Amino acid sequence: MSVREGVINAFHYGNEERPDKKIHLAVDLTADKMIIHVLDEGAGFLLSDVPDPLAEENLLSTSGRGIFLMRAFMDEFNVISGRTGGAGNRDVKETARPGECFAEWPRRTRRQAPTGSVRK
């Protein structure tokens, strides 16, 4: 769900639905987490400029919940600037360790989130 929302945002908002612009998607899988990178070729944005979808004036809006959903589904959510312009997001989901049952899988201790990132 998080990847879907990231790609939709990159296509609609970042690349302004222009077919000549690309969306870059990369997945890094390690023993303890999956890191997803979605990058567009748009102008970029500030996370602080994105309206809160839970604010009363936005509750009936038909859009504006993508970042909210990405934050909800991932253990880490970061907005990043592209090296050549554009913006993207870096999402991290921790995976179960060998021998851990997913249903009983405890939340691991998390470090303090770096500036500009959001952690659950």
Biopython code that builds the backbone (N, CA, C, O; Angstrom):
import numpy as np
from Bio.PDB.StructureBuilder import StructureBuilder

atoms = [
    (1, "MET", "N", (0.825, -1.189, 0.000)),
    (1, "MET", "CA", (0.000, 0.000, 0.000)),
    (1, "MET", "C", (0.875, 1.261, 0.000)),
    (1, "MET", "O", (0.573, 2.233, -0.692)),
    (2, "SER", "N", (1.944, 1.235, 0.771)),
    (2, "SER", "CA", (2.837, 2.389, 0.837)),
    (2, "SER", "C", (3.508, 2.644, -0.511)),
    (2, "SER", "O", (3.619, 3.794, -0.938)),
    (3, "VAL", "N", (3.954, 1.589, -1.180)),
    (3, "VAL", "CA", (4.595, 1.750, -2.493)),
    (3, "VAL", "C", (3.590, 2.323, -3.487)),
    (3, "VAL", "O", (3.912, 3.234, -4.251)),
    (4, "ARG", "N", (2.383, 1.788, -3.473)),
    (4, "ARG", "CA", (1.333, 2.265, -4.368)),
    (4, "ARG", "C", (1.091, 3.766, -4.170)),
    (4, "ARG", "O", (1.035, 4.517, -5.143)),
    (5, "GLU", "N", (0.950, 4.198, -2.929)),
    (5, "GLU", "CA", (0.707, 5.604, -2.638)),
    (5, "GLU", "C", (1.892, 6.477, -3.064)),
    (5, "GLU", "O", (1.707, 7.567, -3.605)),
    (6, "GLY", "N", (3.107, 5.988, -2.814)),
    (6, "GLY", "CA", (4.294, 6.748, -3.207)),
    (6, "GLY", "C", (4.388, 6.934, -4.713)),
    (6, "GLY", "O", (4.723, 8.019, -5.188)),
    (7, "VAL", "N", (4.093, 5.879, -5.467)),
    (7, "VAL", "CA", (4.149, 5.961, -6.930)),
    (7, "VAL", "C", (3.022, 6.866, -7.448)),
    (7, "VAL", "O", (3.242, 7.667, -8.357)),
    (8, "ILE", "N", (1.824, 6.745, -6.879)),
    (8, "ILE", "CA", (0.719, 7.619, -7.301)),
    (8, "ILE", "C", (1.066, 9.085, -7.048)),
    (8, "ILE", "O", (0.837, 9.932, -7.911)),
    (9, "ASN", "N", (1.620, 9.390, -5.869)),
    (9, "ASN", "CA", (2.016, 10.770, -5.569)),
    (9, "ASN", "C", (3.103, 11.255, -6.523)),
    (9, "ASN", "O", (3.059, 12.394, -6.986)),
    (10, "ALA", "N", (4.073, 10.402, -6.816)),
    (10, "ALA", "CA", (5.145, 10.777, -7.742)),
    (10, "ALA", "C", (4.579, 11.084, -9.130)),
    (10, "ALA", "O", (4.982, 12.056, -9.768)),
    (11, "PHE", "N", (3.651, 10.260, -9.589)),
    (11, "PHE", "CA", (3.047, 10.452, -10.912)),
    (11, "PHE", "C", (2.168, 11.697, -10.944)),
    (11, "PHE", "O", (2.306, 12.542, -11.828)),
    (12, "HIS", "N", (1.265, 11.804, -9.975)),
    (12, "HIS", "CA", (0.267, 12.872, -10.005)),
    (12, "HIS", "C", (0.842, 14.233, -9.598)),
    (12, "HIS", "O", (0.708, 15.212, -10.332)),
    (13, "TYR", "N", (1.479, 14.290, -8.429)),
    (13, "TYR", "CA", (1.954, 15.564, -7.911)),
    (13, "TYR", "C", (3.360, 15.910, -8.393)),
    (13, "TYR", "O", (3.607, 17.031, -8.837)),
    (14, "GLY", "N", (4.278, 14.955, -8.306)),
    (14, "GLY", "CA", (5.660, 15.238, -8.683)),
    (14, "GLY", "C", (5.835, 15.453, -10.173)),
    (14, "GLY", "O", (6.322, 16.499, -10.600)),
    (15, "ASN", "N", (5.442, 14.474, -10.960)),
    (15, "ASN", "CA", (5.631, 14.540, -12.415)),
    (15, "ASN", "C", (4.456, 15.160, -13.144)),
    (15, "ASN", "O", (4.471, 15.248, -14.372)),
    (16, "GLU", "N", (3.442, 15.588, -12.419)),
    (16, "GLU", "CA", (2.272, 16.260, -12.986)),
    (16, "GLU", "C", (1.654, 15.469, -14.141)),
    (16, "GLU", "O", (1.171, 16.043, -15.117)),
    (17, "GLU", "N", (1.680, 14.139, -14.009)),
    (17, "GLU", "CA", (1.099, 13.211, -14.991)),
    (17, "GLU", "C", (1.698, 13.359, -16.386)),
    (17, "GLU", "O", (1.046, 13.045, -17.381)),
    (18, "ARG", "N", (2.929, 13.834, -16.456)),
    (18, "ARG", "CA", (3.603, 13.987, -17.754)),
    (18, "ARG", "C", (4.292, 12.675, -18.134)),
    (18, "ARG", "O", (5.139, 12.185, -17.386)),
    (19, "PRO", "N", (3.940, 12.105, -19.284)),
    (19, "PRO", "CA", (4.512, 10.814, -19.690)),
    (19, "PRO", "C", (6.008, 10.868, -20.016)),
    (19, "PRO", "O", (6.659, 9.825, -20.074)),
    (20, "ASP", "N", (6.560, 12.066, -20.230)),
    (20, "ASP", "CA", (7.985, 12.184, -20.532)),
    (20, "ASP", "C", (8.857, 12.160, -19.274)),
    (20, "ASP", "O", (10.082, 12.095, -19.373)),
    (21, "LYS", "N", (8.239, 12.213, -18.103)),
    (21, "LYS", "CA", (8.991, 12.165, -16.847)),
    (21, "LYS", "C", (8.934, 10.763, -16.264)),
    (21, "LYS", "O", (7.950, 10.043, -16.431)),
    (22, "LYS", "N", (10.012, 10.385, -15.572)),
    (22, "LYS", "CA", (10.135, 9.036, -15.025)),
    (22, "LYS", "C", (9.916, 9.015, -13.517)),
    (22, "LYS", "O", (10.076, 10.018, -12.822)),
    (23, "ILE", "N", (9.547, 7.838, -13.045)),
    (23, "ILE", "CA", (9.470, 7.550, -11.613)),
    (23, "ILE", "C", (10.486, 6.459, -11.352)),
    (23, "ILE", "O", (10.467, 5.418, -12.008)),
    (24, "HIS", "N", (11.370, 6.688, -10.403)),
    (24, "HIS", "CA", (12.409, 5.723, -10.068)),
    (24, "HIS", "C", (11.992, 4.985, -8.795)),
    (24, "HIS", "O", (11.642, 5.606, -7.791)),
    (25, "LEU", "N", (12.033, 3.668, -8.852)),
    (25, "LEU", "CA", (11.635, 2.831, -7.736)),
    (25, "LEU", "C", (12.762, 1.848, -7.444)),
    (25, "LEU", "O", (13.240, 1.162, -8.347)),
    (26, "ALA", "N", (13.184, 1.777, -6.195)),
    (26, "ALA", "CA", (14.225, 0.832, -5.792)),
    (26, "ALA", "C", (13.833, 0.210, -4.459)),
    (26, "ALA", "O", (13.235, 0.860, -3.602)),
    (27, "VAL", "N", (14.179, -1.045, -4.305)),
    (27, "VAL", "CA", (13.910, -1.761, -3.064)),
    (27, "VAL", "C", (15.210, -2.391, -2.584)),
    (27, "VAL", "O", (15.866, -3.123, -3.326)),
    (28, "ASP", "N", (15.572, -2.106, -1.353)),
    (28, "ASP", "CA", (16.730, -2.727, -0.709)),
    (28, "ASP", "C", (16.193, -3.655, 0.368)),
    (28, "ASP", "O", (15.424, -3.238, 1.233)),
    (29, "LEU", "N", (16.597, -4.898, 0.310)),
    (29, "LEU", "CA", (16.138, -5.881, 1.287)),
    (29, "LEU", "C", (17.338, -6.382, 2.077)),
    (29, "LEU", "O", (18.297, -6.905, 1.508)),
    (30, "THR", "N", (17.274, -6.214, 3.398)),
    (30, "THR", "CA", (18.324, -6.717, 4.273)),
    (30, "THR", "C", (17.716, -7.796, 5.166)),
    (30, "THR", "O", (16.537, -8.126, 5.041)),
    (31, "ALA", "N", (18.513, -8.330, 6.046)),
    (31, "ALA", "CA", (18.037, -9.384, 6.942)),
    (31, "ALA", "C", (16.953, -8.889, 7.895)),
    (31, "ALA", "O", (16.113, -9.673, 8.336)),
    (32, "ASP", "N", (16.966, -7.583, 8.220)),
    (32, "ASP", "CA", (16.004, -7.103, 9.212)),
    (32, "ASP", "C", (15.060, -6.012, 8.734)),
    (32, "ASP", "O", (14.212, -5.561, 9.503)),
    (33, "LYS", "N", (15.184, -5.570, 7.470)),
    (33, "LYS", "CA", (14.254, -4.556, 6.996)),
    (33, "LYS", "C", (14.212, -4.473, 5.473)),
    (33, "LYS", "O", (15.113, -4.935, 4.773)),
    (34, "MET", "N", (13.141, -3.871, 4.997)),
    (34, "MET", "CA", (12.967, -3.587, 3.583)),
    (34, "MET", "C", (12.922, -2.063, 3.452)),
    (34, "MET", "O", (12.151, -1.398, 4.144)),
    (35, "ILE", "N", (13.746, -1.519, 2.569)),
    (35, "ILE", "CA", (13.806, -0.077, 2.352)),
    (35, "ILE", "C", (13.322, 0.195, 0.935)),
    (35, "ILE", "O", (13.850, -0.363, -0.027)),
    (36, "ILE", "N", (12.323, 1.049, 0.810)),
    (36, "ILE", "CA", (11.726, 1.361, -0.483)),
    (36, "ILE", "C", (12.004, 2.824, -0.796)),
    (36, "ILE", "O", (11.757, 3.706, 0.027)),
    (37, "HIS", "N", (12.522, 3.072, -2.000)),
    (37, "HIS", "CA", (12.801, 4.429, -2.466)),
    (37, "HIS", "C", (11.906, 4.715, -3.668)),
    (37, "HIS", "O", (11.883, 3.937, -4.622)),
    (38, "VAL", "N", (11.177, 5.815, -3.630)),
    (38, "VAL", "CA", (10.374, 6.274, -4.770)),
    (38, "VAL", "C", (10.816, 7.707, -5.047)),
    (38, "VAL", "O", (10.767, 8.550, -4.151)),
    (39, "LEU", "N", (11.247, 7.995, -6.278)),
    (39, "LEU", "CA", (11.748, 9.318, -6.629)),
    (39, "LEU", "C", (11.121, 9.777, -7.932)),
    (39, "LEU", "O", (11.064, 9.021, -8.902)),
    (40, "ASP", "N", (10.646, 11.025, -7.955)),
    (40, "ASP", "CA", (10.066, 11.576, -9.180)),
    (40, "ASP", "C", (10.991, 12.632, -9.770)),
    (40, "ASP", "O", (12.055, 12.910, -9.216)),
    (41, "GLU", "N", (10.589, 13.216, -10.886)),
    (41, "GLU", "CA", (11.370, 14.253, -11.556)),
    (41, "GLU", "C", (10.675, 15.605, -11.482)),
    (41, "GLU", "O", (10.851, 16.447, -12.362)),
    (42, "GLY", "N", (9.886, 15.812, -10.434)),
    (42, "GLY", "CA", (9.158, 17.066, -10.263)),
    (42, "GLY", "C", (9.979, 18.128, -9.560)),
    (42, "GLY", "O", (11.203, 18.031, -9.473)),
    (43, "ALA", "N", (9.288, 19.147, -9.058)),
    (43, "ALA", "CA", (9.938, 20.299, -8.424)),
    (43, "ALA", "C", (10.252, 20.072, -6.956)),
    (43, "ALA", "O", (10.996, 20.855, -6.364)),
    (44, "GLY", "N", (9.710, 19.030, -6.354)),
    (44, "GLY", "CA", (9.926, 18.786, -4.931)),
    (44, "GLY", "C", (8.863, 19.468, -4.088)),
    (44, "GLY", "O", (8.056, 20.244, -4.600)),
    (45, "PHE", "N", (8.866, 19.176, -2.791)),
    (45, "PHE", "CA", (7.894, 19.756, -1.873)),
    (45, "PHE", "C", (8.424, 19.675, -0.459)),
    (45, "PHE", "O", (9.375, 18.951, -0.167)),
    (46, "LEU", "N", (7.783, 20.436, 0.408)),
    (46, "LEU", "CA", (8.094, 20.398, 1.837)),
    (46, "LEU", "C", (6.993, 19.630, 2.539)),
    (46, "LEU", "O", (5.811, 19.903, 2.332)),
    (47, "LEU", "N", (7.371, 18.680, 3.361)),
    (47, "LEU", "CA", (6.396, 17.885, 4.090)),
    (47, "LEU", "C", (5.506, 18.767, 4.961)),
    (47, "LEU", "O", (4.328, 18.466, 5.154)),
    (48, "SER", "N", (6.060, 19.842, 5.480)),
    (48, "SER", "CA", (5.283, 20.752, 6.336)),
    (48, "SER", "C", (4.173, 21.471, 5.571)),
    (48, "SER", "O", (3.254, 22.007, 6.190)),
    (49, "ASP", "N", (4.238, 21.495, 4.230)),
    (49, "ASP", "CA", (3.206, 22.144, 3.417)),
    (49, "ASP", "C", (2.029, 21.223, 3.107)),
    (49, "ASP", "O", (1.021, 21.675, 2.562)),
    (50, "VAL", "N", (2.143, 19.935, 3.447)),
    (50, "VAL", "CA", (1.082, 18.976, 3.148)),
    (50, "VAL", "C", (0.000, 19.105, 4.220)),
    (50, "VAL", "O", (0.289, 18.986, 5.411)),
    (51, "PRO", "N", (-1.261, 19.352, 3.798)),
    (51, "PRO", "CA", (-2.341, 19.511, 4.786)),
    (51, "PRO", "C", (-2.577, 18.235, 5.596)),
    (51, "PRO", "O", (-2.389, 17.127, 5.095)),
    (52, "ASP", "N", (-2.987, 18.403, 6.841)),
    (52, "ASP", "CA", (-3.314, 17.280, 7.719)),
    (52, "ASP", "C", (-4.660, 16.700, 7.292)),
    (52, "ASP", "O", (-5.670, 17.401, 7.365)),
    (53, "PRO", "N", (-4.707, 15.431, 6.846)),
    (53, "PRO", "CA", (-5.976, 14.867, 6.386)),
    (53, "PRO", "C", (-6.985, 14.660, 7.523)),
    (53, "PRO", "O", (-8.166, 14.436, 7.259)),
    (54, "LEU", "N", (-6.540, 14.732, 8.771)),
    (54, "LEU", "CA", (-7.436, 14.559, 9.910)),
    (54, "LEU", "C", (-7.998, 15.883, 10.432)),
    (54, "LEU", "O", (-8.837, 15.900, 11.333)),
    (55, "ALA", "N", (-7.520, 17.001, 9.850)),
    (55, "ALA", "CA", (-8.070, 18.300, 10.244)),
    (55, "ALA", "C", (-9.521, 18.374, 9.773)),
    (55, "ALA", "O", (-9.864, 17.861, 8.708)),
    (56, "GLU", "N", (-10.353, 19.004, 10.562)),
    (56, "GLU", "CA", (-11.796, 19.023, 10.267)),
    (56, "GLU", "C", (-12.099, 19.502, 8.850)),
    (56, "GLU", "O", (-12.973, 18.944, 8.186)),
    (57, "GLU", "N", (-11.400, 20.515, 8.386)),
    (57, "GLU", "CA", (-11.672, 21.057, 7.046)),
    (57, "GLU", "C", (-11.261, 20.115, 5.910)),
    (57, "GLU", "O", (-11.640, 20.329, 4.758)),
    (58, "ASN", "N", (-10.474, 19.057, 6.238)),
    (58, "ASN", "CA", (-10.016, 18.125, 5.205)),
    (58, "ASN", "C", (-10.699, 16.758, 5.254)),
    (58, "ASN", "O", (-10.449, 15.914, 4.393)),
    (59, "LEU", "N", (-11.548, 16.530, 6.241)),
    (59, "LEU", "CA", (-12.140, 15.203, 6.433)),
    (59, "LEU", "C", (-12.965, 14.731, 5.245)),
    (59, "LEU", "O", (-13.000, 13.531, 4.976)),
    (60, "LEU", "N", (-13.618, 15.613, 4.537)),
    (60, "LEU", "CA", (-14.448, 15.231, 3.401)),
    (60, "LEU", "C", (-13.729, 15.365, 2.066)),
    (60, "LEU", "O", (-14.333, 15.152, 1.014)),
    (61, "SER", "N", (-12.457, 15.711, 2.096)),
    (61, "SER", "CA", (-11.683, 15.832, 0.862)),
    (61, "SER", "C", (-11.547, 14.464, 0.188)),
    (61, "SER", "O", (-11.433, 13.438, 0.859)),
    (62, "THR", "N", (-11.560, 14.466, -1.133)),
    (62, "THR", "CA", (-11.456, 13.197, -1.873)),
    (62, "THR", "C", (-10.013, 12.778, -2.115)),
    (62, "THR", "O", (-9.773, 11.719, -2.694)),
    (63, "SER", "N", (-9.050, 13.583, -1.684)),
    (63, "SER", "CA", (-7.636, 13.217, -1.841)),
    (63, "SER", "C", (-6.852, 13.734, -0.642)),
    (63, "SER", "O", (-7.414, 14.364, 0.254)),
    (64, "GLY", "N", (-5.548, 13.461, -0.633)),
    (64, "GLY", "CA", (-4.706, 14.006, 0.419)),
    (64, "GLY", "C", (-4.390, 13.068, 1.557)),
    (64, "GLY", "O", (-4.009, 13.514, 2.640)),
    (65, "ARG", "N", (-4.542, 11.757, 1.332)),
    (65, "ARG", "CA", (-4.280, 10.802, 2.404)),
    (65, "ARG", "C", (-3.084, 9.895, 2.140)),
    (65, "ARG", "O", (-2.782, 9.025, 2.957)),
    (66, "GLY", "N", (-2.403, 10.080, 1.022)),
    (66, "GLY", "CA", (-1.297, 9.200, 0.652)),
    (66, "GLY", "C", (-0.174, 9.178, 1.668)),
    (66, "GLY", "O", (0.244, 8.106, 2.106)),
    (67, "ILE", "N", (0.318, 10.340, 2.048)),
    (67, "ILE", "CA", (1.412, 10.403, 3.014)),
    (67, "ILE", "C", (0.943, 9.887, 4.375)),
    (67, "ILE", "O", (1.694, 9.212, 5.079)),
    (68, "PHE", "N", (-0.292, 10.205, 4.741)),
    (68, "PHE", "CA", (-0.869, 9.690, 5.980)),
    (68, "PHE", "C", (-0.824, 8.160, 5.994)),
    (68, "PHE", "O", (-0.446, 7.559, 7.000)),
    (69, "LEU", "N", (-1.211, 7.530, 4.879)),
    (69, "LEU", "CA", (-1.201, 6.066, 4.787)),
    (69, "LEU", "C", (0.225, 5.510, 4.810)),
    (69, "LEU", "O", (0.483, 4.498, 5.462)),
    (70, "MET", "N", (1.150, 6.162, 4.103)),
    (70, "MET", "CA", (2.542, 5.687, 4.109)),
    (70, "MET", "C", (3.112, 5.721, 5.525)),
    (70, "MET", "O", (3.802, 4.790, 5.941)),
    (71, "ARG", "N", (2.829, 6.778, 6.254)),
    (71, "ARG", "CA", (3.291, 6.869, 7.645)),
    (71, "ARG", "C", (2.683, 5.752, 8.494)),
    (71, "ARG", "O", (3.353, 5.180, 9.353)),
    (72, "ALA", "N", (1.410, 5.450, 8.245)),
    (72, "ALA", "CA", (0.711, 4.447, 9.047)),
    (72, "ALA", "C", (1.242, 3.037, 8.791)),
    (72, "ALA", "O", (1.330, 2.236, 9.722)),
    (73, "PHE", "N", (1.595, 2.724, 7.554)),
    (73, "PHE", "CA", (1.993, 1.366, 7.199)),
    (73, "PHE", "C", (3.478, 1.076, 7.382)),
    (73, "PHE", "O", (3.869, -0.086, 7.483)),
    (74, "MET", "N", (4.304, 2.109, 7.427)),
    (74, "MET", "CA", (5.748, 1.889, 7.484)),
    (74, "MET", "C", (6.294, 2.222, 8.875)),
    (74, "MET", "O", (5.694, 2.992, 9.626)),
    (75, "ASP", "N", (7.437, 1.630, 9.199)),
    (75, "ASP", "CA", (8.099, 1.916, 10.471)),
    (75, "ASP", "C", (8.859, 3.237, 10.416)),
    (75, "ASP", "O", (9.023, 3.900, 11.441)),
    (76, "GLU", "N", (9.320, 3.622, 9.237)),
    (76, "GLU", "CA", (9.978, 4.914, 9.025)),
    (76, "GLU", "C", (9.456, 5.500, 7.727)),
    (76, "GLU", "O", (9.203, 4.769, 6.769)),
    (77, "PHE", "N", (9.294, 6.805, 7.690)),
    (77, "PHE", "CA", (8.899, 7.511, 6.474)),
    (77, "PHE", "C", (9.724, 8.781, 6.389)),
    (77, "PHE", "O", (9.710, 9.589, 7.318)),
    (78, "ASN", "N", (10.444, 8.970, 5.290)),
    (78, "ASN", "CA", (11.303, 10.132, 5.104)),
    (78, "ASN", "C", (11.035, 10.744, 3.742)),
    (78, "ASN", "O", (10.916, 10.018, 2.755)),
    (79, "VAL", "N", (10.938, 12.061, 3.668)),
    (79, "VAL", "CA", (10.881, 12.768, 2.391)),
    (79, "VAL", "C", (12.306, 13.191, 2.080)),
    (79, "VAL", "O", (13.003, 13.743, 2.932)),
    (80, "ILE", "N", (12.731, 12.925, 0.849)),
    (80, "ILE", "CA", (14.100, 13.235, 0.443)),
    (80, "ILE", "C", (14.085, 14.093, -0.812)),
    (80, "ILE", "O", (13.124, 14.063, -1.580)),
    (81, "SER", "N", (15.147, 14.855, -1.017)),
    (81, "SER", "CA", (15.313, 15.616, -2.254)),
    (81, "SER", "C", (16.138, 14.795, -3.224)),
    (81, "SER", "O", (17.103, 14.137, -2.834)),
    (82, "GLY", "N", (15.754, 14.837, -4.486)),
    (82, "GLY", "CA", (16.513, 14.129, -5.512)),
    (82, "GLY", "C", (17.822, 14.833, -5.814)),
    (82, "GLY", "O", (17.935, 16.045, -5.627)),
    (83, "ARG", "N", (18.801, 14.095, -6.273)),
    (83, "ARG", "CA", (20.110, 14.683, -6.590)),
    (83, "ARG", "C", (20.039, 15.669, -7.744)),
    (83, "ARG", "O", (20.812, 16.626, -7.794)),
    (84, "THR", "N", (19.123, 15.442, -8.666)),
    (84, "THR", "CA", (18.991, 16.315, -9.835)),
    (84, "THR", "C", (17.634, 17.002, -9.853)),
    (84, "THR", "O", (17.115, 17.316, -10.924)),
    (85, "GLY", "N", (17.057, 17.236, -8.695)),
    (85, "GLY", "CA", (15.726, 17.826, -8.593)),
    (85, "GLY", "C", (14.717, 16.759, -8.233)),
    (85, "GLY", "O", (15.058, 15.588, -8.067)),
    (86, "GLY", "N", (13.496, 17.171, -8.118)),
    (86, "GLY", "CA", (12.456, 16.218, -7.764)),
    (86, "GLY", "C", (12.472, 15.917, -6.276)),
    (86, "GLY", "O", (13.282, 16.446, -5.515)),
    (87, "ALA", "N", (11.561, 15.060, -5.897)),
    (87, "ALA", "CA", (11.450, 14.652, -4.500)),
    (87, "ALA", "C", (11.125, 13.177, -4.467)),
    (87, "ALA", "O", (10.759, 12.572, -5.474)),
    (88, "GLY", "N", (11.266, 12.632, -3.318)),
    (88, "GLY", "CA", (10.953, 11.223, -3.180)),
    (88, "GLY", "C", (10.700, 10.882, -1.742)),
    (88, "GLY", "O", (10.736, 11.737, -0.857)),
    (89, "ASN", "N", (10.443, 9.620, -1.530)),
    (89, "ASN", "CA", (10.290, 9.163, -0.167)),
    (89, "ASN", "C", (11.079, 7.878, 0.019)),
    (89, "ASN", "O", (11.265, 7.087, -0.907)),
    (90, "ARG", "N", (11.534, 7.704, 1.249)),
    (90, "ARG", "CA", (12.273, 6.515, 1.656)),
    (90, "ARG", "C", (11.474, 5.905, 2.795)),
    (90, "ARG", "O", (11.364, 6.485, 3.874)),
    (91, "ASP", "N", (10.920, 4.732, 2.542)),
    (91, "ASP", "CA", (10.095, 4.049, 3.522)),
    (91, "ASP", "C", (10.828, 2.811, 4.016)),
    (91, "ASP", "O", (11.454, 2.101, 3.229)),
    (92, "VAL", "N", (10.752, 2.553, 5.305)),
    (92, "VAL", "CA", (11.405, 1.381, 5.881)),
    (92, "VAL", "C", (10.373, 0.555, 6.633)),
    (92, "VAL", "O", (9.588, 1.086, 7.420)),
    (93, "LYS", "N", (10.382, -0.746, 6.383)),
    (93, "LYS", "CA", (9.535, -1.681, 7.120)),
    (93, "LYS", "C", (10.424, -2.758, 7.692)),
    (93, "LYS", "O", (11.131, -3.442, 6.952)),
    (94, "GLU", "N", (10.397, -2.916, 9.009)),
    (94, "GLU", "CA", (11.179, -3.964, 9.642)),
    (94, "GLU", "C", (10.558, -5.310, 9.317)),
    (94, "GLU", "O", (9.339, -5.426, 9.184)),
    (95, "THR", "N", (11.391, -6.314, 9.192)),
    (95, "THR", "CA", (10.914, -7.666, 8.906)),
    (95, "THR", "C", (11.153, -8.557, 10.117)),
    (95, "THR", "O", (11.980, -8.251, 10.976)),
    (96, "ALA", "N", (10.426, -9.646, 10.173)),
    (96, "ALA", "CA", (10.613, -10.594, 11.275)),
    (96, "ALA", "C", (11.970, -11.263, 11.142)),
    (96, "ALA", "O", (12.431, -11.537, 10.035)),
    (97, "ARG", "N", (12.592, -11.519, 12.252)),
    (97, "ARG", "CA", (13.871, -12.229, 12.260)),
    (97, "ARG", "C", (13.600, -13.723, 12.150)),
    (97, "ARG", "O", (12.506, -14.181, 12.480)),
    (98, "PRO", "N", (14.590, -14.490, 11.687)),
    (98, "PRO", "CA", (14.388, -15.942, 11.615)),
    (98, "PRO", "C", (13.955, -16.493, 12.970)),
    (98, "PRO", "O", (14.556, -16.181, 13.998)),
    (99, "GLY", "N", (12.924, -17.301, 12.962)),
    (99, "GLY", "CA", (12.415, -17.891, 14.187)),
    (99, "GLY", "C", (11.331, -17.079, 14.866)),
    (99, "GLY", "O", (10.654, -17.588, 15.759)),
    (100, "GLU", "N", (11.147, -15.816, 14.465)),
    (100, "GLU", "CA", (10.096, -14.992, 15.050)),
    (100, "GLU", "C", (8.785, -15.249, 14.320)),
    (100, "GLU", "O", (8.747, -15.314, 13.091)),
    (101, "CYS", "N", (7.741, -15.391, 15.069)),
    (101, "CYS", "CA", (6.392, -15.521, 14.507)),
    (101, "CYS", "C", (5.876, -14.109, 14.269)),
    (101, "CYS", "O", (5.935, -13.271, 15.168)),
    (102, "PHE", "N", (5.374, -13.837, 13.073)),
    (102, "PHE", "CA", (4.926, -12.490, 12.741)),
    (102, "PHE", "C", (3.876, -11.979, 13.721)),
    (102, "PHE", "O", (3.925, -10.814, 14.116)),
    (103, "ALA", "N", (2.929, -12.823, 14.121)),
    (103, "ALA", "CA", (1.857, -12.400, 15.020)),
    (103, "ALA", "C", (2.394, -12.023, 16.399)),
    (103, "ALA", "O", (1.809, -11.178, 17.076)),
    (104, "GLU", "N", (3.487, -12.632, 16.819)),
    (104, "GLU", "CA", (4.058, -12.362, 18.139)),
    (104, "GLU", "C", (5.263, -11.433, 18.070)),
    (104, "GLU", "O", (5.877, -11.132, 19.094)),
    (105, "TRP", "N", (5.595, -10.990, 16.895)),
    (105, "TRP", "CA", (6.781, -10.197, 16.618)),
    (105, "TRP", "C", (6.752, -8.885, 17.392)),
    (105, "TRP", "O", (5.892, -8.038, 17.149)),
    (106, "PRO", "N", (7.684, -8.714, 18.319)),
    (106, "PRO", "CA", (7.685, -7.483, 19.124)),
    (106, "PRO", "C", (8.256, -6.311, 18.343)),
    (106, "PRO", "O", (9.083, -6.489, 17.448)),
    (107, "ARG", "N", (7.816, -5.132, 18.684)),
    (107, "ARG", "CA", (8.414, -3.933, 18.110)),
    (107, "ARG", "C", (9.808, -3.790, 18.678)),
    (107, "ARG", "O", (9.998, -3.869, 19.891)),
    (108, "ARG", "N", (10.761, -3.584, 17.833)),
    (108, "ARG", "CA", (12.132, -3.413, 18.288)),
    (108, "ARG", "C", (12.351, -1.977, 18.739)),
    (108, "ARG", "O", (11.636, -1.075, 18.304)),
    (109, "THR", "N", (13.309, -1.761, 19.584)),
    (109, "THR", "CA", (13.631, -0.413, 20.042)),
    (109, "THR", "C", (14.148, 0.385, 18.871)),
    (109, "THR", "O", (14.981, -0.087, 18.098)),
    (110, "ARG", "N", (13.643, 1.613, 18.746)),
    (110, "ARG", "CA", (14.039, 2.460, 17.622)),
    (110, "ARG", "C", (14.895, 3.613, 18.123)),
    (110, "ARG", "O", (14.694, 4.133, 19.221)),
    (111, "ARG", "N", (15.846, 3.993, 17.298)),
    (111, "ARG", "CA", (16.667, 5.166, 17.589)),
    (111, "ARG", "C", (15.858, 6.420, 17.294)),
    (111, "ARG", "O", (14.799, 6.351, 16.670)),
    (112, "GLN", "N", (16.353, 7.552, 17.740)),
    (112, "GLN", "CA", (15.715, 8.832, 17.453)),
    (112, "GLN", "C", (15.733, 9.056, 15.945)),
    (112, "GLN", "O", (16.754, 8.841, 15.293)),
    (113, "ALA", "N", (14.598, 9.490, 15.390)),
    (113, "ALA", "CA", (14.494, 9.739, 13.950)),
    (113, "ALA", "C", (15.336, 10.945, 13.572)),
    (113, "ALA", "O", (15.360, 11.935, 14.303)),
    (114, "PRO", "N", (16.041, 10.875, 12.417)),
    (114, "PRO", "CA", (16.800, 12.037, 11.957)),
    (114, "PRO", "C", (15.861, 13.190, 11.608)),
    (114, "PRO", "O", (14.681, 12.964, 11.341)),
    (115, "THR", "N", (16.368, 14.412, 11.606)),
    (115, "THR", "CA", (15.570, 15.583, 11.270)),
    (115, "THR", "C", (14.979, 15.399, 9.865)),
    (115, "THR", "O", (15.664, 14.961, 8.940)),
    (116, "GLY", "N", (13.701, 15.740, 9.728)),
    (116, "GLY", "CA", (13.041, 15.650, 8.429)),
    (116, "GLY", "C", (12.407, 14.289, 8.188)),
    (116, "GLY", "O", (11.848, 14.051, 7.117)),
    (117, "SER", "N", (12.483, 13.402, 9.154)),
    (117, "SER", "CA", (11.867, 12.078, 8.979)),
    (117, "SER", "C", (10.809, 11.883, 10.040)),
    (117, "SER", "O", (10.743, 12.610, 11.031)),
    (118, "VAL", "N", (9.990, 10.889, 9.807)),
    (118, "VAL", "CA", (8.911, 10.583, 10.730)),
    (118, "VAL", "C", (8.973, 9.102, 11.042)),
    (118, "VAL", "O", (9.126, 8.278, 10.140)),
    (119, "ARG", "N", (8.856, 8.763, 12.307)),
    (119, "ARG", "CA", (8.807, 7.367, 12.721)),
    (119, "ARG", "C", (7.568, 7.141, 13.550)),
    (119, "ARG", "O", (7.115, 8.028, 14.272)),
    (120, "LYS", "N", (7.019, 5.938, 13.439)),
    (120, "LYS", "CA", (5.870, 5.576, 14.259)),
    (120, "LYS", "C", (6.334, 5.273, 15.665)),
    (120, "LYS", "O", (5.519, 4.944, 16.526)),
]
sb = StructureBuilder()
sb.init_structure("model")
sb.init_model(0)
sb.init_chain("A")
sb.init_seg("    ")
for serial, (resi, resn, name, xyz) in enumerate(atoms, 1):
    if name == "N":
        sb.init_residue(resn, " ", resi, " ")
    sb.init_atom(name, np.array(xyz, "f"), 0.0, 1.0, " ", f" {name:<3s}", serial, name[0])
structure = sb.get_structure()
